[in-house]
Amino acid sequence: MHIPARFAPIIFSALLSAIMVCIVSAFVLVTSQGVHPGILEQWLKSCLTTWPIAFPTVALVAPWVRRIVERITV
């Protein structure tokens, strides 16, 4: 499967935000509530409710962060 390069920023934002939401929500749930029988369902619900916020945030912030990094690195 090949996707045109013009979609790279959107795909990057989608993947990065999905990975981060999955990892962070799992960490927060396990550290705050421990592992329990309903944790997987709760984790999935948490991911599905927070990803719509994370995706546009990453899409908007990533270009700004890249510019900052370009300015401060040699």
PDB file with SEQRES, HELIX, SHEET and CRYST1 records, atoms N, CA, C and O in Angstrom:
SEQRES   1 A   74  MET HIS ILE PRO ALA ARG PHE ALA PRO ILE ILE PHE SER          
SEQRES   2 A   74  ALA LEU LEU SER ALA ILE MET VAL CYS ILE VAL SER ALA          
SEQRES   3 A   74  PHE VAL LEU VAL THR SER GLN GLY VAL HIS PRO GLY ILE          
SEQRES   4 A   74  LEU GLU GLN TRP LEU LYS SER CYS LEU THR THR TRP PRO          
SEQRES   5 A   74  ILE ALA PHE PRO THR VAL ALA LEU VAL ALA PRO TRP VAL          
SEQRES   6 A   74  ARG ARG ILE VAL GLU ARG ILE THR VAL                          
HELIX    1 AA1 ALA A    5  PHE A    7  5                                   3    
HELIX    2 AA2 ALA A    8  GLN A   33  1                                  26    
HELIX    3 AA3 ILE A   39  ILE A   72  1                                  34    
CRYST1    1.000    1.000    1.000  90.00  90.00  90.00 P 1           1          
ATOM      1  N   MET A   1       0.848  -1.180   0.000  1.00  0.00           N  
ATOM      2  CA  MET A   1       0.000   0.000   0.000  1.00  0.00           C  
ATOM      3  C   MET A   1       0.891   1.240   0.000  1.00  0.00           C  
ATOM      4  O   MET A   1       1.758   1.393   0.861  1.00  0.00           O  
ATOM      5  N   HIS A   2       0.674   2.100  -0.950  1.00  0.00           N  
ATOM      6  CA  HIS A   2       1.430   3.346  -1.031  1.00  0.00           C  
ATOM      7  C   HIS A   2       0.460   4.522  -0.951  1.00  0.00           C  
ATOM      8  O   HIS A   2      -0.557   4.570  -1.643  1.00  0.00           O  
ATOM      9  N   ILE A   3       0.805   5.444  -0.100  1.00  0.00           N  
ATOM     10  CA  ILE A   3      -0.007   6.647   0.091  1.00  0.00           C  
ATOM     11  C   ILE A   3       0.821   7.820  -0.413  1.00  0.00           C  
ATOM     12  O   ILE A   3       2.019   7.891  -0.137  1.00  0.00           O  
ATOM     13  N   PRO A   4       0.207   8.740  -1.146  1.00  0.00           N  
ATOM     14  CA  PRO A   4       0.970   9.892  -1.644  1.00  0.00           C  
ATOM     15  C   PRO A   4       1.651  10.667  -0.517  1.00  0.00           C  
ATOM     16  O   PRO A   4       1.103  10.811   0.576  1.00  0.00           O  
ATOM     17  N   ALA A   5       2.843  11.156  -0.803  1.00  0.00           N  
ATOM     18  CA  ALA A   5       3.655  11.859   0.197  1.00  0.00           C  
ATOM     19  C   ALA A   5       2.965  13.095   0.754  1.00  0.00           C  
ATOM     20  O   ALA A   5       3.268  13.513   1.872  1.00  0.00           O  
ATOM     21  N   ARG A   6       2.063  13.678   0.016  1.00  0.00           N  
ATOM     22  CA  ARG A   6       1.391  14.888   0.506  1.00  0.00           C  
ATOM     23  C   ARG A   6       0.547  14.614   1.761  1.00  0.00           C  
ATOM     24  O   ARG A   6       0.196  15.535   2.497  1.00  0.00           O  
ATOM     25  N   PHE A   7       0.235  13.353   1.986  1.00  0.00           N  
ATOM     26  CA  PHE A   7      -0.533  12.983   3.175  1.00  0.00           C  
ATOM     27  C   PHE A   7       0.354  12.636   4.371  1.00  0.00           C  
ATOM     28  O   PHE A   7      -0.160  12.289   5.434  1.00  0.00           O  
ATOM     29  N   ALA A   8       1.658  12.722   4.218  1.00  0.00           N  
ATOM     30  CA  ALA A   8       2.595  12.336   5.281  1.00  0.00           C  
ATOM     31  C   ALA A   8       2.332  13.060   6.604  1.00  0.00           C  
ATOM     32  O   ALA A   8       2.321  12.411   7.650  1.00  0.00           O  
ATOM     33  N   PRO A   9       2.120  14.385   6.597  1.00  0.00           N  
ATOM     34  CA  PRO A   9       1.877  15.048   7.897  1.00  0.00           C  
ATOM     35  C   PRO A   9       0.624  14.542   8.605  1.00  0.00           C  
ATOM     36  O   PRO A   9       0.608  14.445   9.832  1.00  0.00           O  
ATOM     37  N   ILE A  10      -0.409  14.224   7.862  1.00  0.00           N  
ATOM     38  CA  ILE A  10      -1.649  13.730   8.472  1.00  0.00           C  
ATOM     39  C   ILE A  10      -1.444  12.318   9.015  1.00  0.00           C  
ATOM     40  O   ILE A  10      -1.895  11.998  10.115  1.00  0.00           O  
ATOM     41  N   ILE A  11      -0.765  11.479   8.243  1.00  0.00           N  
ATOM     42  CA  ILE A  11      -0.505  10.115   8.688  1.00  0.00           C  
ATOM     43  C   ILE A  11       0.413  10.120   9.906  1.00  0.00           C  
ATOM     44  O   ILE A  11       0.190   9.373  10.859  1.00  0.00           O  
ATOM     45  N   PHE A  12       1.443  10.960   9.875  1.00  0.00           N  
ATOM     46  CA  PHE A  12       2.338  11.100  11.019  1.00  0.00           C  
ATOM     47  C   PHE A  12       1.541  11.489  12.265  1.00  0.00           C  
ATOM     48  O   PHE A  12       1.708  10.881  13.322  1.00  0.00           O  
ATOM     49  N   SER A  13       0.688  12.488  12.147  1.00  0.00           N  
ATOM     50  CA  SER A  13      -0.105  12.959  13.288  1.00  0.00           C  
ATOM     51  C   SER A  13      -1.049  11.877  13.796  1.00  0.00           C  
ATOM     52  O   SER A  13      -1.208  11.704  15.005  1.00  0.00           O  
ATOM     53  N   ALA A  14      -1.665  11.161  12.891  1.00  0.00           N  
ATOM     54  CA  ALA A  14      -2.595  10.097  13.287  1.00  0.00           C  
ATOM     55  C   ALA A  14      -1.871   8.978  14.029  1.00  0.00           C  
ATOM     56  O   ALA A  14      -2.328   8.527  15.079  1.00  0.00           O  
ATOM     57  N   LEU A  15      -0.749   8.537  13.485  1.00  0.00           N  
ATOM     58  CA  LEU A  15      -0.012   7.449  14.121  1.00  0.00           C  
ATOM     59  C   LEU A  15       0.601   7.865  15.456  1.00  0.00           C  
ATOM     60  O   LEU A  15       0.477   7.149  16.450  1.00  0.00           O  
ATOM     61  N   LEU A  16       1.258   9.013  15.475  1.00  0.00           N  
ATOM     62  CA  LEU A  16       1.880   9.470  16.712  1.00  0.00           C  
ATOM     63  C   LEU A  16       0.842   9.673  17.806  1.00  0.00           C  
ATOM     64  O   LEU A  16       1.051   9.241  18.940  1.00  0.00           O  
ATOM     65  N   SER A  17      -0.258  10.315  17.491  1.00  0.00           N  
ATOM     66  CA  SER A  17      -1.279  10.558  18.510  1.00  0.00           C  
ATOM     67  C   SER A  17      -1.924   9.257  18.975  1.00  0.00           C  
ATOM     68  O   SER A  17      -2.216   9.111  20.162  1.00  0.00           O  
ATOM     69  N   ALA A  18      -2.148   8.321  18.081  1.00  0.00           N  
ATOM     70  CA  ALA A  18      -2.741   7.037  18.477  1.00  0.00           C  
ATOM     71  C   ALA A  18      -1.808   6.265  19.399  1.00  0.00           C  
ATOM     72  O   ALA A  18      -2.246   5.712  20.408  1.00  0.00           O  
ATOM     73  N   ILE A  19      -0.527   6.225  19.057  1.00  0.00           N  
ATOM     74  CA  ILE A  19       0.444   5.516  19.896  1.00  0.00           C  
ATOM     75  C   ILE A  19       0.538   6.173  21.269  1.00  0.00           C  
ATOM     76  O   ILE A  19       0.509   5.487  22.291  1.00  0.00           O  
ATOM     77  N   MET A  20       0.649   7.484  21.293  1.00  0.00           N  
ATOM     78  CA  MET A  20       0.766   8.186  22.569  1.00  0.00           C  
ATOM     79  C   MET A  20      -0.490   8.018  23.430  1.00  0.00           C  
ATOM     80  O   MET A  20      -0.382   7.787  24.634  1.00  0.00           O  
ATOM     81  N   VAL A  21      -1.658   8.129  22.839  1.00  0.00           N  
ATOM     82  CA  VAL A  21      -2.901   7.971  23.593  1.00  0.00           C  
ATOM     83  C   VAL A  21      -2.987   6.574  24.190  1.00  0.00           C  
ATOM     84  O   VAL A  21      -3.373   6.419  25.348  1.00  0.00           O  
ATOM     85  N   CYS A  22      -2.633   5.560  23.417  1.00  0.00           N  
ATOM     86  CA  CYS A  22      -2.698   4.181  23.916  1.00  0.00           C  
ATOM     87  C   CYS A  22      -1.749   3.970  25.090  1.00  0.00           C  
ATOM     88  O   CYS A  22      -2.127   3.383  26.104  1.00  0.00           O  
ATOM     89  N   ILE A  23      -0.527   4.446  24.951  1.00  0.00           N  
ATOM     90  CA  ILE A  23       0.471   4.247  26.003  1.00  0.00           C  
ATOM     91  C   ILE A  23       0.121   5.046  27.262  1.00  0.00           C  
ATOM     92  O   ILE A  23       0.114   4.503  28.367  1.00  0.00           O  
ATOM     93  N   VAL A  24      -0.165   6.319  27.090  1.00  0.00           N  
ATOM     94  CA  VAL A  24      -0.416   7.178  28.249  1.00  0.00           C  
ATOM     95  C   VAL A  24      -1.701   6.777  28.971  1.00  0.00           C  
ATOM     96  O   VAL A  24      -1.728   6.738  30.201  1.00  0.00           O  
ATOM     97  N   SER A  25      -2.756   6.482  28.231  1.00  0.00           N  
ATOM     98  CA  SER A  25      -4.001   6.102  28.908  1.00  0.00           C  
ATOM     99  C   SER A  25      -3.837   4.781  29.656  1.00  0.00           C  
ATOM    100  O   SER A  25      -4.384   4.623  30.748  1.00  0.00           O  
ATOM    101  N   ALA A  26      -3.094   3.832  29.090  1.00  0.00           N  
ATOM    102  CA  ALA A  26      -2.843   2.575  29.808  1.00  0.00           C  
ATOM    103  C   ALA A  26      -2.050   2.837  31.080  1.00  0.00           C  
ATOM    104  O   ALA A  26      -2.368   2.298  32.140  1.00  0.00           O  
ATOM    105  N   PHE A  27      -1.024   3.661  30.973  1.00  0.00           N  
ATOM    106  CA  PHE A  27      -0.201   3.982  32.149  1.00  0.00           C  
ATOM    107  C   PHE A  27      -1.036   4.641  33.242  1.00  0.00           C  
ATOM    108  O   PHE A  27      -0.958   4.253  34.407  1.00  0.00           O  
ATOM    109  N   VAL A  28      -1.828   5.630  32.867  1.00  0.00           N  
ATOM    110  CA  VAL A  28      -2.636   6.347  33.861  1.00  0.00           C  
ATOM    111  C   VAL A  28      -3.661   5.417  34.508  1.00  0.00           C  
ATOM    112  O   VAL A  28      -3.847   5.446  35.724  1.00  0.00           O  
ATOM    113  N   LEU A  29      -4.317   4.604  33.708  1.00  0.00           N  
ATOM    114  CA  LEU A  29      -5.314   3.697  34.277  1.00  0.00           C  
ATOM    115  C   LEU A  29      -4.680   2.685  35.234  1.00  0.00           C  
ATOM    116  O   LEU A  29      -5.192   2.464  36.331  1.00  0.00           O  
ATOM    117  N   VAL A  30      -3.583   2.081  34.828  1.00  0.00           N  
ATOM    118  CA  VAL A  30      -2.957   1.060  35.675  1.00  0.00           C  
ATOM    119  C   VAL A  30      -2.381   1.661  36.947  1.00  0.00           C  
ATOM    120  O   VAL A  30      -2.497   1.070  38.021  1.00  0.00           O  
ATOM    121  N   THR A  31      -1.756   2.844  36.835  1.00  0.00           N  
ATOM    122  CA  THR A  31      -1.183   3.436  38.047  1.00  0.00           C  
ATOM    123  C   THR A  31      -2.248   3.995  38.984  1.00  0.00           C  
ATOM    124  O   THR A  31      -2.042   4.028  40.197  1.00  0.00           O  
ATOM    125  N   SER A  32      -3.364   4.428  38.451  1.00  0.00           N  
ATOM    126  CA  SER A  32      -4.393   4.997  39.328  1.00  0.00           C  
ATOM    127  C   SER A  32      -5.381   3.957  39.843  1.00  0.00           C  
ATOM    128  O   SER A  32      -5.917   4.112  40.940  1.00  0.00           O  
ATOM    129  N   GLN A  33      -5.634   2.902  39.073  1.00  0.00           N  
ATOM    130  CA  GLN A  33      -6.652   1.932  39.475  1.00  0.00           C  
ATOM    131  C   GLN A  33      -6.126   0.510  39.622  1.00  0.00           C  
ATOM    132  O   GLN A  33      -6.810  -0.355  40.171  1.00  0.00           O  
ATOM    133  N   GLY A  34      -4.921   0.269  39.137  1.00  0.00           N  
ATOM    134  CA  GLY A  34      -4.401  -1.094  39.163  1.00  0.00           C  
ATOM    135  C   GLY A  34      -5.022  -1.933  38.062  1.00  0.00           C  
ATOM    136  O   GLY A  34      -5.924  -1.488  37.353  1.00  0.00           O  
ATOM    137  N   VAL A  35      -4.532  -3.137  37.932  1.00  0.00           N  
ATOM    138  CA  VAL A  35      -5.078  -4.052  36.932  1.00  0.00           C  
ATOM    139  C   VAL A  35      -6.301  -4.733  37.529  1.00  0.00           C  
ATOM    140  O   VAL A  35      -6.223  -5.323  38.607  1.00  0.00           O  
ATOM    141  N   HIS A  36      -7.419  -4.654  36.839  1.00  0.00           N  
ATOM    142  CA  HIS A  36      -8.658  -5.256  37.316  1.00  0.00           C  
ATOM    143  C   HIS A  36      -9.403  -5.845  36.119  1.00  0.00           C  
ATOM    144  O   HIS A  36      -9.023  -5.586  34.977  1.00  0.00           O  
ATOM    145  N   PRO A  37     -10.444  -6.625  36.352  1.00  0.00           N  
ATOM    146  CA  PRO A  37     -11.122  -7.317  35.249  1.00  0.00           C  
ATOM    147  C   PRO A  37     -11.665  -6.408  34.139  1.00  0.00           C  
ATOM    148  O   PRO A  37     -11.720  -6.837  32.986  1.00  0.00           O  
ATOM    149  N   GLY A  38     -12.059  -5.192  34.440  1.00  0.00           N  
ATOM    150  CA  GLY A  38     -12.629  -4.318  33.421  1.00  0.00           C  
ATOM    151  C   GLY A  38     -11.648  -3.342  32.806  1.00  0.00           C  
ATOM    152  O   GLY A  38     -12.057  -2.419  32.101  1.00  0.00           O  
ATOM    153  N   ILE A  39     -10.356  -3.526  33.058  1.00  0.00           N  
ATOM    154  CA  ILE A  39      -9.357  -2.549  32.624  1.00  0.00           C  
ATOM    155  C   ILE A  39      -9.288  -2.425  31.104  1.00  0.00           C  
ATOM    156  O   ILE A  39      -9.130  -1.315  30.595  1.00  0.00           O  
ATOM    157  N   LEU A  40      -9.399  -3.515  30.376  1.00  0.00           N  
ATOM    158  CA  LEU A  40      -9.294  -3.437  28.907  1.00  0.00           C  
ATOM    159  C   LEU A  40     -10.424  -2.613  28.298  1.00  0.00           C  
ATOM    160  O   LEU A  40     -10.196  -1.798  27.404  1.00  0.00           O  
ATOM    161  N   GLU A  41     -11.625  -2.827  28.781  1.00  0.00           N  
ATOM    162  CA  GLU A  41     -12.762  -2.050  28.270  1.00  0.00           C  
ATOM    163  C   GLU A  41     -12.618  -0.572  28.632  1.00  0.00           C  
ATOM    164  O   GLU A  41     -12.900   0.310  27.821  1.00  0.00           O  
ATOM    165  N   GLN A  42     -12.181  -0.322  29.847  1.00  0.00           N  
ATOM    166  CA  GLN A  42     -11.980   1.058  30.299  1.00  0.00           C  
ATOM    167  C   GLN A  42     -10.861   1.721  29.501  1.00  0.00           C  
ATOM    168  O   GLN A  42     -10.974   2.891  29.133  1.00  0.00           O  
ATOM    169  N   TRP A  43      -9.793   0.992  29.233  1.00  0.00           N  
ATOM    170  CA  TRP A  43      -8.666   1.501  28.439  1.00  0.00           C  
ATOM    171  C   TRP A  43      -9.116   1.835  27.023  1.00  0.00           C  
ATOM    172  O   TRP A  43      -8.782   2.898  26.500  1.00  0.00           O  
ATOM    173  N   LEU A  44      -9.867   0.942  26.405  1.00  0.00           N  
ATOM    174  CA  LEU A  44     -10.360   1.192  25.049  1.00  0.00           C  
ATOM    175  C   LEU A  44     -11.250   2.433  25.011  1.00  0.00           C  
ATOM    176  O   LEU A  44     -11.122   3.263  24.111  1.00  0.00           O  
ATOM    177  N   LYS A  45     -12.151   2.560  25.985  1.00  0.00           N  
ATOM    178  CA  LYS A  45     -13.017   3.740  26.051  1.00  0.00           C  
ATOM    179  C   LYS A  45     -12.184   5.007  26.222  1.00  0.00           C  
ATOM    180  O   LYS A  45     -12.461   6.027  25.591  1.00  0.00           O  
ATOM    181  N   SER A  46     -11.176   4.941  27.066  1.00  0.00           N  
ATOM    182  CA  SER A  46     -10.299   6.093  27.282  1.00  0.00           C  
ATOM    183  C   SER A  46      -9.576   6.481  25.990  1.00  0.00           C  
ATOM    184  O   SER A  46      -9.489   7.660  25.649  1.00  0.00           O  
ATOM    185  N   CYS A  47      -9.063   5.485  25.283  1.00  0.00           N  
ATOM    186  CA  CYS A  47      -8.378   5.759  24.016  1.00  0.00           C  
ATOM    187  C   CYS A  47      -9.315   6.398  22.999  1.00  0.00           C  
ATOM    188  O   CYS A  47      -8.956   7.373  22.338  1.00  0.00           O  
ATOM    189  N   LEU A  48     -10.493   5.855  22.880  1.00  0.00           N  
ATOM    190  CA  LEU A  48     -11.442   6.350  21.879  1.00  0.00           C  
ATOM    191  C   LEU A  48     -11.963   7.748  22.201  1.00  0.00           C  
ATOM    192  O   LEU A  48     -12.342   8.490  21.295  1.00  0.00           O  
ATOM    193  N   THR A  49     -11.986   8.110  23.475  1.00  0.00           N  
ATOM    194  CA  THR A  49     -12.477   9.447  23.825  1.00  0.00           C  
ATOM    195  C   THR A  49     -11.377  10.502  23.801  1.00  0.00           C  
ATOM    196  O   THR A  49     -11.662  11.682  23.597  1.00  0.00           O  
ATOM    197  N   THR A  50     -10.130  10.097  24.007  1.00  0.00           N  
ATOM    198  CA  THR A  50      -9.048  11.085  24.020  1.00  0.00           C  
ATOM    199  C   THR A  50      -8.354  11.256  22.680  1.00  0.00           C  
ATOM    200  O   THR A  50      -7.780  12.314  22.423  1.00  0.00           O  
ATOM    201  N   TRP A  51      -8.389  10.244  21.815  1.00  0.00           N  
ATOM    202  CA  TRP A  51      -7.704  10.357  20.531  1.00  0.00           C  
ATOM    203  C   TRP A  51      -8.247  11.500  19.662  1.00  0.00           C  
ATOM    204  O   TRP A  51      -7.454  12.169  18.999  1.00  0.00           O  
ATOM    205  N   PRO A  52      -9.558  11.753  19.636  1.00  0.00           N  
ATOM    206  CA  PRO A  52     -10.038  12.894  18.840  1.00  0.00           C  
ATOM    207  C   PRO A  52      -9.493  14.246  19.301  1.00  0.00           C  
ATOM    208  O   PRO A  52      -9.514  15.208  18.533  1.00  0.00           O  
ATOM    209  N   ILE A  53      -9.020  14.335  20.509  1.00  0.00           N  
ATOM    210  CA  ILE A  53      -8.369  15.553  20.986  1.00  0.00           C  
ATOM    211  C   ILE A  53      -6.885  15.526  20.634  1.00  0.00           C  
ATOM    212  O   ILE A  53      -6.326  16.536  20.205  1.00  0.00           O  
ATOM    213  N   ALA A  54      -6.254  14.380  20.814  1.00  0.00           N  
ATOM    214  CA  ALA A  54      -4.815  14.255  20.575  1.00  0.00           C  
ATOM    215  C   ALA A  54      -4.447  14.429  19.097  1.00  0.00           C  
ATOM    216  O   ALA A  54      -3.440  15.065  18.785  1.00  0.00           O  
ATOM    217  N   PHE A  55      -5.238  13.880  18.202  1.00  0.00           N  
ATOM    218  CA  PHE A  55      -4.906  13.927  16.780  1.00  0.00           C  
ATOM    219  C   PHE A  55      -4.802  15.352  16.244  1.00  0.00           C  
ATOM    220  O   PHE A  55      -3.766  15.701  15.679  1.00  0.00           O  
ATOM    221  N   PRO A  56      -5.820  16.187  16.395  1.00  0.00           N  
ATOM    222  CA  PRO A  56      -5.663  17.557  15.882  1.00  0.00           C  
ATOM    223  C   PRO A  56      -4.599  18.351  16.643  1.00  0.00           C  
ATOM    224  O   PRO A  56      -3.960  19.237  16.076  1.00  0.00           O  
ATOM    225  N   THR A  57      -4.411  18.033  17.923  1.00  0.00           N  
ATOM    226  CA  THR A  57      -3.366  18.717  18.678  1.00  0.00           C  
ATOM    227  C   THR A  57      -2.004  18.427  18.085  1.00  0.00           C  
ATOM    228  O   THR A  57      -1.217  19.348  17.864  1.00  0.00           O  
ATOM    229  N   VAL A  58      -1.713  17.167  17.824  1.00  0.00           N  
ATOM    230  CA  VAL A  58      -0.432  16.806  17.210  1.00  0.00           C  
ATOM    231  C   VAL A  58      -0.323  17.414  15.824  1.00  0.00           C  
ATOM    232  O   VAL A  58       0.740  17.911  15.455  1.00  0.00           O  
ATOM    233  N   ALA A  59      -1.392  17.386  15.054  1.00  0.00           N  
ATOM    234  CA  ALA A  59      -1.367  17.940  13.695  1.00  0.00           C  
ATOM    235  C   ALA A  59      -1.041  19.431  13.705  1.00  0.00           C  
ATOM    236  O   ALA A  59      -0.342  19.923  12.819  1.00  0.00           O  
ATOM    237  N   LEU A  60      -1.542  20.141  14.694  1.00  0.00           N  
ATOM    238  CA  LEU A  60      -1.296  21.581  14.775  1.00  0.00           C  
ATOM    239  C   LEU A  60       0.048  21.922  15.413  1.00  0.00           C  
ATOM    240  O   LEU A  60       0.691  22.896  15.020  1.00  0.00           O  
ATOM    241  N   VAL A  61       0.471  21.137  16.383  1.00  0.00           N  
ATOM    242  CA  VAL A  61       1.672  21.452  17.142  1.00  0.00           C  
ATOM    243  C   VAL A  61       2.951  20.936  16.481  1.00  0.00           C  
ATOM    244  O   VAL A  61       3.998  21.571  16.612  1.00  0.00           O  
ATOM    245  N   ALA A  62       2.898  19.820  15.786  1.00  0.00           N  
ATOM    246  CA  ALA A  62       4.104  19.205  15.212  1.00  0.00           C  
ATOM    247  C   ALA A  62       4.898  20.145  14.303  1.00  0.00           C  
ATOM    248  O   ALA A  62       6.118  20.214  14.449  1.00  0.00           O  
ATOM    249  N   PRO A  63       4.275  20.869  13.377  1.00  0.00           N  
ATOM    250  CA  PRO A  63       5.069  21.778  12.531  1.00  0.00           C  
ATOM    251  C   PRO A  63       5.772  22.867  13.349  1.00  0.00           C  
ATOM    252  O   PRO A  63       6.914  23.223  13.059  1.00  0.00           O  
ATOM    253  N   TRP A  64       5.108  23.380  14.340  1.00  0.00           N  
ATOM    254  CA  TRP A  64       5.684  24.400  15.211  1.00  0.00           C  
ATOM    255  C   TRP A  64       6.883  23.842  15.965  1.00  0.00           C  
ATOM    256  O   TRP A  64       7.915  24.506  16.061  1.00  0.00           O  
ATOM    257  N   VAL A  65       6.760  22.622  16.504  1.00  0.00           N  
ATOM    258  CA  VAL A  65       7.856  21.984  17.232  1.00  0.00           C  
ATOM    259  C   VAL A  65       9.031  21.703  16.295  1.00  0.00           C  
ATOM    260  O   VAL A  65      10.185  21.890  16.680  1.00  0.00           O  
ATOM    261  N   ARG A  66       8.751  21.260  15.080  1.00  0.00           N  
ATOM    262  CA  ARG A  66       9.831  21.020  14.113  1.00  0.00           C  
ATOM    263  C   ARG A  66      10.622  22.295  13.845  1.00  0.00           C  
ATOM    264  O   ARG A  66      11.851  22.261  13.781  1.00  0.00           O  
ATOM    265  N   ARG A  67       9.934  23.408  13.690  1.00  0.00           N  
ATOM    266  CA  ARG A  67      10.623  24.686  13.452  1.00  0.00           C  
ATOM    267  C   ARG A  67      11.484  25.080  14.642  1.00  0.00           C  
ATOM    268  O   ARG A  67      12.604  25.560  14.462  1.00  0.00           O  
ATOM    269  N   ILE A  68      10.981  24.886  15.843  1.00  0.00           N  
ATOM    270  CA  ILE A  68      11.759  25.198  17.040  1.00  0.00           C  
ATOM    271  C   ILE A  68      13.014  24.327  17.092  1.00  0.00           C  
ATOM    272  O   ILE A  68      14.107  24.821  17.368  1.00  0.00           O  
ATOM    273  N   VAL A  69      12.855  23.053  16.831  1.00  0.00           N  
ATOM    274  CA  VAL A  69      13.992  22.132  16.872  1.00  0.00           C  
ATOM    275  C   VAL A  69      15.022  22.512  15.806  1.00  0.00           C  
ATOM    276  O   VAL A  69      16.224  22.448  16.061  1.00  0.00           O  
ATOM    277  N   GLU A  70      14.567  22.904  14.626  1.00  0.00           N  
ATOM    278  CA  GLU A  70      15.488  23.322  13.571  1.00  0.00           C  
ATOM    279  C   GLU A  70      16.293  24.549  14.003  1.00  0.00           C  
ATOM    280  O   GLU A  70      17.470  24.673  13.664  1.00  0.00           O  
ATOM    281  N   ARG A  71      15.669  25.439  14.738  1.00  0.00           N  
ATOM    282  CA  ARG A  71      16.352  26.666  15.185  1.00  0.00           C  
ATOM    283  C   ARG A  71      17.354  26.431  16.296  1.00  0.00           C  
ATOM    284  O   ARG A  71      18.364  27.130  16.381  1.00  0.00           O  
ATOM    285  N   ILE A  72      17.086  25.457  17.147  1.00  0.00           N  
ATOM    286  CA  ILE A  72      17.955  25.285  18.312  1.00  0.00           C  
ATOM    287  C   ILE A  72      18.992  24.183  18.156  1.00  0.00           C  
ATOM    288  O   ILE A  72      19.830  23.996  19.038  1.00  0.00           O  
ATOM    289  N   THR A  73      18.949  23.461  17.060  1.00  0.00           N  
ATOM    290  CA  THR A  73      19.954  22.412  16.857  1.00  0.00           C  
ATOM    291  C   THR A  73      20.986  22.842  15.829  1.00  0.00           C  
ATOM    292  O   THR A  73      20.727  23.688  14.973  1.00  0.00           O  
ATOM    293  N   VAL A  74      22.142  22.247  15.934  1.00  0.00           N  
ATOM    294  CA  VAL A  74      23.248  22.600  15.053  1.00  0.00           C  
ATOM    295  C   VAL A  74      23.199  21.749  13.801  1.00  0.00           C  
ATOM    296  O   VAL A  74      24.050  21.891  12.924  1.00  0.00           O  
TER     297      VAL A  74                                                      
END                                                                             
